[in-house]
Amino acid sequence: MLRIWSHTTVDTKITRSFIYESIDNFSENTFRLHIERICHELDIPTPIILKTHIDSYVSFNTVTFYPRDFIESIDFDKFILENASINSDN
């Protein structure tokens, strides 16, 4: 099972927060789909996802998207995804 805590911040304050759950295990091939679903729930645009974003999530269990990662304008400074799964075998 995949659990991702997603949140947006302005300065250091959390402005939106959502815990996404999926019965799927983490896969680099489905990472974009999960991010699209999270963004839909948070009502924010989907960022451009680069290999470095995926690598960061795989290596550090977290990834941060900045305004430069979005095509549309956004009302936050950071969009952060953190692995919230109970086991670390994702």
N, CA, C and O atoms as CSV, one atom per row, in Angstrom:
chain,resi,resn,atom,element,x,y,z
A,1,MET,N,N,0.835,-1.183,0.000
A,1,MET,CA,C,0.000,0.000,0.000
A,1,MET,C,C,0.879,1.245,0.000
A,1,MET,O,O,1.916,1.303,0.660
A,2,LEU,N,N,0.437,2.220,-0.748
A,2,LEU,CA,C,1.175,3.468,-0.889
A,2,LEU,C,C,0.438,4.570,-0.133
A,2,LEU,O,O,-0.764,4.761,-0.313
A,3,ARG,N,N,1.168,5.290,0.710
A,3,ARG,CA,C,0.623,6.456,1.413
A,3,ARG,C,C,1.600,7.611,1.226
A,3,ARG,O,O,2.796,7.484,1.491
A,4,ILE,N,N,1.069,8.735,0.765
A,4,ILE,CA,C,1.897,9.921,0.553
A,4,ILE,C,C,1.230,11.099,1.243
A,4,ILE,O,O,0.065,11.406,0.989
A,5,TRP,N,N,1.989,11.762,2.128
A,5,TRP,CA,C,1.506,12.997,2.722
A,5,TRP,C,C,1.935,14.128,1.792
A,5,TRP,O,O,3.125,14.321,1.543
A,6,SER,N,N,0.971,14.860,1.288
A,6,SER,CA,C,1.262,15.974,0.385
A,6,SER,C,C,0.801,17.262,1.048
A,6,SER,O,O,-0.238,17.298,1.706
A,7,HIS,N,N,1.578,18.309,0.870
A,7,HIS,CA,C,1.189,19.601,1.420
A,7,HIS,C,C,1.830,20.736,0.646
A,7,HIS,O,O,2.900,20.594,0.055
A,8,THR,N,N,1.141,21.866,0.668
A,8,THR,CA,C,1.690,23.077,0.076
A,8,THR,C,C,2.042,24.020,1.219
A,8,THR,O,O,1.427,23.994,2.285
A,9,THR,N,N,3.036,24.842,0.970
A,9,THR,CA,C,3.447,25.801,1.994
A,9,THR,C,C,3.623,27.192,1.399
A,9,THR,O,O,3.980,27.356,0.232
A,10,VAL,N,N,3.362,28.177,2.232
A,10,VAL,CA,C,3.682,29.571,1.938
A,10,VAL,C,C,4.559,30.010,3.094
A,10,VAL,O,O,4.158,29.931,4.256
A,11,ASP,N,N,5.752,30.470,2.773
A,11,ASP,CA,C,6.799,30.684,3.770
A,11,ASP,C,C,7.009,29.336,4.465
A,11,ASP,O,O,7.435,28.385,3.811
A,12,THR,N,N,6.733,29.224,5.728
A,12,THR,CA,C,6.903,27.925,6.393
A,12,THR,C,C,5.575,27.359,6.876
A,12,THR,O,O,5.558,26.367,7.605
A,13,LYS,N,N,4.467,27.969,6.484
A,13,LYS,CA,C,3.154,27.535,6.963
A,13,LYS,C,C,2.473,26.617,5.949
A,13,LYS,O,O,2.464,26.895,4.750
A,14,ILE,N,N,1.918,25.544,6.437
A,14,ILE,CA,C,1.186,24.613,5.572
A,14,ILE,C,C,-0.160,25.240,5.223
A,14,ILE,O,O,-0.918,25.645,6.104
A,15,THR,N,N,-0.443,25.314,3.917
A,15,THR,CA,C,-1.696,25.913,3.461
A,15,THR,C,C,-2.701,24.863,2.987
A,15,THR,O,O,-3.907,25.102,3.032
A,16,ARG,N,N,-2.231,23.732,2.543
A,16,ARG,CA,C,-3.085,22.611,2.151
A,16,ARG,C,C,-2.379,21.339,2.573
A,16,ARG,O,O,-1.151,21.268,2.590
A,17,SER,N,N,-3.178,20.326,2.916
A,17,SER,CA,C,-2.589,19.055,3.322
A,17,SER,C,C,-3.539,17.928,2.931
A,17,SER,O,O,-4.759,18.056,3.043
A,18,PHE,N,N,-2.959,16.827,2.472
A,18,PHE,CA,C,-3.767,15.685,2.055
A,18,PHE,C,C,-2.918,14.419,2.176
A,18,PHE,O,O,-1.755,14.404,1.773
A,19,ILE,N,N,-3.501,13.370,2.728
A,19,ILE,CA,C,-2.817,12.079,2.754
A,19,ILE,C,C,-3.459,11.191,1.692
A,19,ILE,O,O,-4.634,10.833,1.773
A,20,TYR,N,N,-2.666,10.860,0.721
A,20,TYR,CA,C,-3.111,10.043,-0.412
A,20,TYR,C,C,-2.818,8.584,-0.110
A,20,TYR,O,O,-1.733,8.243,0.359
A,21,GLU,N,N,-3.789,7.729,-0.381
A,21,GLU,CA,C,-3.606,6.297,-0.189
A,21,GLU,C,C,-3.993,5.558,-1.464
A,21,GLU,O,O,-4.972,5.897,-2.129
A,22,SER,N,N,-3.207,4.551,-1.782
A,22,SER,CA,C,-3.473,3.712,-2.945
A,22,SER,C,C,-3.106,2.281,-2.591
A,22,SER,O,O,-2.166,2.046,-1.832
A,23,ILE,N,N,-3.842,1.332,-3.135
A,23,ILE,CA,C,-3.519,-0.072,-2.876
A,23,ILE,C,C,-2.275,-0.499,-3.642
A,23,ILE,O,O,-1.681,-1.536,-3.344
A,24,ASP,N,N,-1.882,0.305,-4.634
A,24,ASP,CA,C,-0.677,0.012,-5.407
A,24,ASP,C,C,0.564,0.253,-4.565
A,24,ASP,O,O,0.551,1.089,-3.661
A,25,ASN,N,N,1.621,-0.464,-4.853
A,25,ASN,CA,C,2.924,-0.156,-4.276
A,25,ASN,C,C,3.583,0.904,-5.139
A,25,ASN,O,O,3.166,1.129,-6.275
A,26,PHE,N,N,4.604,1.555,-4.609
A,26,PHE,CA,C,5.285,2.602,-5.368
A,26,PHE,C,C,5.940,2.024,-6.604
A,26,PHE,O,O,6.551,0.956,-6.565
A,27,SER,N,N,5.803,2.750,-7.704
A,27,SER,CA,C,6.460,2.393,-8.960
A,27,SER,C,C,6.815,3.690,-9.677
A,27,SER,O,O,6.013,4.622,-9.730
A,28,GLU,N,N,7.997,3.739,-10.216
A,28,GLU,CA,C,8.399,4.927,-10.969
A,28,GLU,C,C,7.477,5.155,-12.158
A,28,GLU,O,O,7.258,6.297,-12.563
A,29,ASN,N,N,6.936,4.079,-12.719
A,29,ASN,CA,C,6.064,4.182,-13.889
A,29,ASN,C,C,4.705,4.791,-13.559
A,29,ASN,O,O,4.080,5.394,-14.431
A,30,THR,N,N,4.234,4.649,-12.323
A,30,THR,CA,C,2.919,5.174,-11.960
A,30,THR,C,C,3.002,6.429,-11.083
A,30,THR,O,O,1.975,6.942,-10.638
A,31,PHE,N,N,4.195,6.912,-10.838
A,31,PHE,CA,C,4.387,8.075,-9.964
A,31,PHE,C,C,3.593,9.278,-10.472
A,31,PHE,O,O,2.951,9.970,-9.683
A,32,ARG,N,N,3.629,9.530,-11.772
A,32,ARG,CA,C,2.911,10.669,-12.356
A,32,ARG,C,C,1.405,10.545,-12.099
A,32,ARG,O,O,0.757,11.529,-11.742
A,33,LEU,N,N,0.857,9.365,-12.276
A,33,LEU,CA,C,-0.570,9.150,-12.045
A,33,LEU,C,C,-0.949,9.477,-10.601
A,33,LEU,O,O,-1.971,10.116,-10.350
A,34,HIS,N,N,-0.123,9.036,-9.659
A,34,HIS,CA,C,-0.388,9.330,-8.251
A,34,HIS,C,C,-0.321,10.841,-7.982
A,34,HIS,O,O,-1.149,11.379,-7.247
A,35,ILE,N,N,0.640,11.505,-8.564
A,35,ILE,CA,C,0.761,12.957,-8.374
A,35,ILE,C,C,-0.442,13.676,-8.983
A,35,ILE,O,O,-0.952,14.632,-8.399
A,36,GLU,N,N,-0.896,13.228,-10.144
A,36,GLU,CA,C,-2.081,13.835,-10.755
A,36,GLU,C,C,-3.296,13.701,-9.844
A,36,GLU,O,O,-4.071,14.646,-9.702
A,37,ARG,N,N,-3.466,12.548,-9.232
A,37,ARG,CA,C,-4.599,12.334,-8.323
A,37,ARG,C,C,-4.486,13.222,-7.078
A,37,ARG,O,O,-5.478,13.781,-6.612
A,38,ILE,N,N,-3.268,13.341,-6.551
A,38,ILE,CA,C,-3.042,14.197,-5.385
A,38,ILE,C,C,-3.363,15.654,-5.732
A,38,ILE,O,O,-4.048,16.340,-4.974
A,39,CYS,N,N,-2.873,16.113,-6.861
A,39,CYS,CA,C,-3.110,17.497,-7.274
A,39,CYS,C,C,-4.602,17.758,-7.487
A,39,CYS,O,O,-5.103,18.834,-7.158
A,40,HIS,N,N,-5.290,16.791,-8.026
A,40,HIS,CA,C,-6.736,16.933,-8.206
A,40,HIS,C,C,-7.428,17.116,-6.852
A,40,HIS,O,O,-8.298,17.975,-6.706
A,41,GLU,N,N,-7.045,16.319,-5.879
A,41,GLU,CA,C,-7.639,16.419,-4.543
A,41,GLU,C,C,-7.315,17.752,-3.869
A,41,GLU,O,O,-8.150,18.312,-3.159
A,42,LEU,N,N,-6.114,18.250,-4.090
A,42,LEU,CA,C,-5.707,19.529,-3.493
A,42,LEU,C,C,-6.175,20.730,-4.317
A,42,LEU,O,O,-6.048,21.876,-3.884
A,43,ASP,N,N,-6.715,20.459,-5.503
A,43,ASP,CA,C,-7.170,21.501,-6.424
A,43,ASP,C,C,-6.026,22.447,-6.811
A,43,ASP,O,O,-6.154,23.670,-6.748
A,44,ILE,N,N,-4.916,21.843,-7.210
A,44,ILE,CA,C,-3.760,22.600,-7.688
A,44,ILE,C,C,-3.332,22.028,-9.036
A,44,ILE,O,O,-3.666,20.885,-9.349
A,45,PRO,N,N,-2.597,22.802,-9.841
A,45,PRO,CA,C,-2.102,22.269,-11.112
A,45,PRO,C,C,-1.092,21.148,-10.880
A,45,PRO,O,O,-0.447,21.083,-9.833
A,46,THR,N,N,-0.967,20.285,-11.853
A,46,THR,CA,C,0.024,19.211,-11.787
A,46,THR,C,C,1.382,19.762,-12.231
A,46,THR,O,O,1.471,20.408,-13.276
A,47,PRO,N,N,2.426,19.519,-11.460
A,47,PRO,CA,C,3.747,20.022,-11.852
A,47,PRO,C,C,4.346,19.187,-12.984
A,47,PRO,O,O,3.877,18.093,-13.300
A,48,ILE,N,N,5.377,19.735,-13.568
A,48,ILE,CA,C,6.175,18.973,-14.529
A,48,ILE,C,C,7.051,18.032,-13.705
A,48,ILE,O,O,7.741,18.464,-12.781
A,49,ILE,N,N,7.021,16.761,-14.040
A,49,ILE,CA,C,7.747,15.763,-13.258
A,49,ILE,C,C,8.979,15.315,-14.037
A,49,ILE,O,O,8.876,14.750,-15.126
A,50,LEU,N,N,10.131,15.576,-13.460
A,50,LEU,CA,C,11.402,15.211,-14.079
A,50,LEU,C,C,11.981,13.977,-13.396
A,50,LEU,O,O,11.545,13.586,-12.313
A,51,LYS,N,N,12.949,13.387,-14.035
A,51,LYS,CA,C,13.632,12.219,-13.471
A,51,LYS,C,C,14.224,12.548,-12.094
A,51,LYS,O,O,14.235,11.698,-11.203
A,52,THR,N,N,14.708,13.763,-11.925
A,52,THR,CA,C,15.294,14.161,-10.632
A,52,THR,C,C,14.248,14.158,-9.516
A,52,THR,O,O,14.575,13.869,-8.365
A,53,HIS,N,N,12.996,14.477,-9.847
A,53,HIS,CA,C,11.927,14.421,-8.849
A,53,HIS,C,C,11.696,12.980,-8.403
A,53,HIS,O,O,11.583,12.698,-7.210
A,54,ILE,N,N,11.628,12.089,-9.360
A,54,ILE,CA,C,11.418,10.670,-9.051
A,54,ILE,C,C,12.601,10.137,-8.249
A,54,ILE,O,O,12.414,9.429,-7.259
A,55,ASP,N,N,13.796,10.471,-8.666
A,55,ASP,CA,C,15.003,10.022,-7.952
A,55,ASP,C,C,15.018,10.525,-6.512
A,55,ASP,O,O,15.420,9.798,-5.604
A,56,SER,N,N,14.586,11.758,-6.301
A,56,SER,CA,C,14.546,12.309,-4.947
A,56,SER,C,C,13.566,11.530,-4.082
A,56,SER,O,O,13.861,11.218,-2.929
A,57,TYR,N,N,12.408,11.219,-4.635
A,57,TYR,CA,C,11.421,10.467,-3.861
A,57,TYR,C,C,11.928,9.060,-3.553
A,57,TYR,O,O,11.749,8.564,-2.441
A,58,VAL,N,N,12.552,8.426,-4.524
A,58,VAL,CA,C,13.081,7.070,-4.328
A,58,VAL,C,C,14.209,7.074,-3.291
A,58,VAL,O,O,14.244,6.213,-2.411
A,59,SER,N,N,15.118,8.027,-3.388
A,59,SER,CA,C,16.293,8.051,-2.516
A,59,SER,C,C,16.015,8.580,-1.115
A,59,SER,O,O,16.560,8.075,-0.133
A,60,PHE,N,N,15.160,9.603,-1.027
A,60,PHE,CA,C,14.984,10.296,0.250
A,60,PHE,C,C,13.559,10.234,0.811
A,60,PHE,O,O,13.288,10.795,1.872
A,61,ASN,N,N,12.650,9.554,0.102
A,61,ASN,CA,C,11.241,9.452,0.514
A,61,ASN,C,C,10.539,10.802,0.573
A,61,ASN,O,O,9.524,10.943,1.255
A,62,THR,N,N,11.057,11.768,-0.117
A,62,THR,CA,C,10.429,13.080,-0.197
A,62,THR,C,C,10.831,13.761,-1.506
A,62,THR,O,O,11.898,13.502,-2.062
A,63,VAL,N,N,9.957,14.626,-1.971
A,63,VAL,CA,C,10.271,15.440,-3.147
A,63,VAL,C,C,9.573,16.780,-2.972
A,63,VAL,O,O,8.454,16.853,-2.464
A,64,THR,N,N,10.252,17.837,-3.402
A,64,THR,CA,C,9.697,19.187,-3.315
A,64,THR,C,C,9.598,19.779,-4.707
A,64,THR,O,O,10.554,19.750,-5.482
A,65,PHE,N,N,8.427,20.315,-5.010
A,65,PHE,CA,C,8.210,21.024,-6.271
A,65,PHE,C,C,8.132,22.511,-5.957
A,65,PHE,O,O,7.491,22.922,-4.990
A,66,TYR,N,N,8.796,23.314,-6.788
A,66,TYR,CA,C,8.842,24.763,-6.621
A,66,TYR,C,C,8.032,25.427,-7.730
A,66,TYR,O,O,7.655,24.755,-8.689
A,67,PRO,N,N,7.755,26.717,-7.629
A,67,PRO,CA,C,6.979,27.393,-8.675
A,67,PRO,C,C,7.531,27.168,-10.087
A,67,PRO,O,O,6.758,27.113,-11.044
A,68,ARG,N,N,8.823,27.041,-10.229
A,68,ARG,CA,C,9.422,26.812,-11.555
A,68,ARG,C,C,9.026,25.459,-12.153
A,68,ARG,O,O,9.197,25.242,-13.352
A,69,ASP,N,N,8.497,24.547,-11.328
A,69,ASP,CA,C,8.088,23.230,-11.801
A,69,ASP,C,C,6.650,23.202,-12.311
A,69,ASP,O,O,6.161,22.153,-12.728
A,70,PHE,N,N,5.978,24.339,-12.280
A,70,PHE,CA,C,4.594,24.438,-12.727
A,70,PHE,C,C,4.492,25.356,-13.935
A,70,PHE,O,O,5.187,26.370,-14.015
A,71,ILE,N,N,3.635,25.001,-14.860
A,71,ILE,CA,C,3.401,25.859,-16.018
A,71,ILE,C,C,2.415,26.963,-15.637
A,71,ILE,O,O,2.572,28.117,-16.035
A,72,GLU,N,N,1.408,26.596,-14.868
A,72,GLU,CA,C,0.397,27.552,-14.434
A,72,GLU,C,C,0.874,28.302,-13.193
A,72,GLU,O,O,1.783,27.857,-12.492
A,73,SER,N,N,0.247,29.440,-12.940
A,73,SER,CA,C,0.607,30.177,-11.728
A,73,SER,C,C,0.020,29.460,-10.516
A,73,SER,O,O,-1.035,28.829,-10.595
A,74,ILE,N,N,0.719,29.572,-9.406
A,74,ILE,CA,C,0.313,28.886,-8.181
A,74,ILE,C,C,0.323,29.878,-7.025
A,74,ILE,O,O,0.928,30.946,-7.118
A,75,ASP,N,N,-0.347,29.522,-5.941
A,75,ASP,CA,C,-0.446,30.425,-4.788
A,75,ASP,C,C,0.309,29.886,-3.577
A,75,ASP,O,O,-0.072,30.144,-2.435
A,76,PHE,N,N,1.376,29.139,-3.831
A,76,PHE,CA,C,2.191,28.588,-2.748
A,76,PHE,C,C,3.654,28.590,-3.167
A,76,PHE,O,O,3.980,28.748,-4.344
A,77,ASP,N,N,4.532,28.412,-2.176
A,77,ASP,CA,C,5.980,28.423,-2.431
A,77,ASP,C,C,6.537,27.036,-2.729
A,77,ASP,O,O,7.466,26.884,-3.522
A,78,LYS,N,N,5.954,26.026,-2.081
A,78,LYS,CA,C,6.442,24.656,-2.242
A,78,LYS,C,C,5.269,23.687,-2.224
A,78,LYS,O,O,4.270,23.898,-1.537
A,79,PHE,N,N,5.421,22.625,-2.995
A,79,PHE,CA,C,4.501,21.491,-2.979
A,79,PHE,C,C,5.375,20.299,-2.604
A,79,PHE,O,O,6.274,19.921,-3.355
A,80,ILE,N,N,5.110,19.708,-1.444
A,80,ILE,CA,C,5.989,18.676,-0.893
A,80,ILE,C,C,5.234,17.361,-0.781
A,80,ILE,O,O,4.096,17.318,-0.314
A,81,LEU,N,N,5.882,16.297,-1.213
A,81,LEU,CA,C,5.349,14.944,-1.074
A,81,LEU,C,C,6.298,14.160,-0.193
A,81,LEU,O,O,7.509,14.164,-0.411
A,82,GLU,N,N,5.744,13.486,0.805
A,82,GLU,CA,C,6.559,12.669,1.704
A,82,GLU,C,C,5.948,11.283,1.826
A,82,GLU,O,O,4.732,11.136,1.938
A,83,ASN,N,N,6.799,10.278,1.803
A,83,ASN,CA,C,6.339,8.911,1.984
A,83,ASN,C,C,5.764,8.770,3.385
A,83,ASN,O,O,6.445,9.041,4.374
A,84,ALA,N,N,4.501,8.342,3.464
A,84,ALA,CA,C,3.855,8.157,4.765
A,84,ALA,C,C,3.459,6.694,4.963
A,84,ALA,O,O,2.617,6.385,5.806
A,85,SER,N,N,4.062,5.805,4.194
A,85,SER,CA,C,3.749,4.380,4.312
A,85,SER,C,C,4.289,3.829,5.621
A,85,SER,O,O,5.320,4.277,6.123
A,86,ILE,N,N,3.581,2.858,6.161
A,86,ILE,CA,C,3.994,2.263,7.429
A,86,ILE,C,C,5.284,1.476,7.265
A,86,ILE,O,O,6.198,1.606,8.079
A,87,ASN,N,N,5.365,0.664,6.222
A,87,ASN,CA,C,6.624,-0.048,6.001
A,87,ASN,C,C,7.430,0.699,4.961
A,87,ASN,O,O,6.874,1.420,4.133
A,88,SER,N,N,8.723,0.530,5.002
A,88,SER,CA,C,9.612,1.278,4.108
A,88,SER,C,C,10.017,0.470,2.886
A,88,SER,O,O,10.984,0.828,2.214
A,89,ASP,N,N,9.315,-0.595,2.582
A,89,ASP,CA,C,9.652,-1.432,1.428
A,89,ASP,C,C,8.932,-0.996,0.176
A,89,ASP,O,O,8.620,-1.840,-0.664
A,90,ASN,N,N,8.655,0.278,0.011
A,90,ASN,CA,C,7.938,0.759,-1.169
A,90,ASN,C,C,8.889,0.839,-2.282
A,90,ASN,O,O,8.512,1.222,-3.389
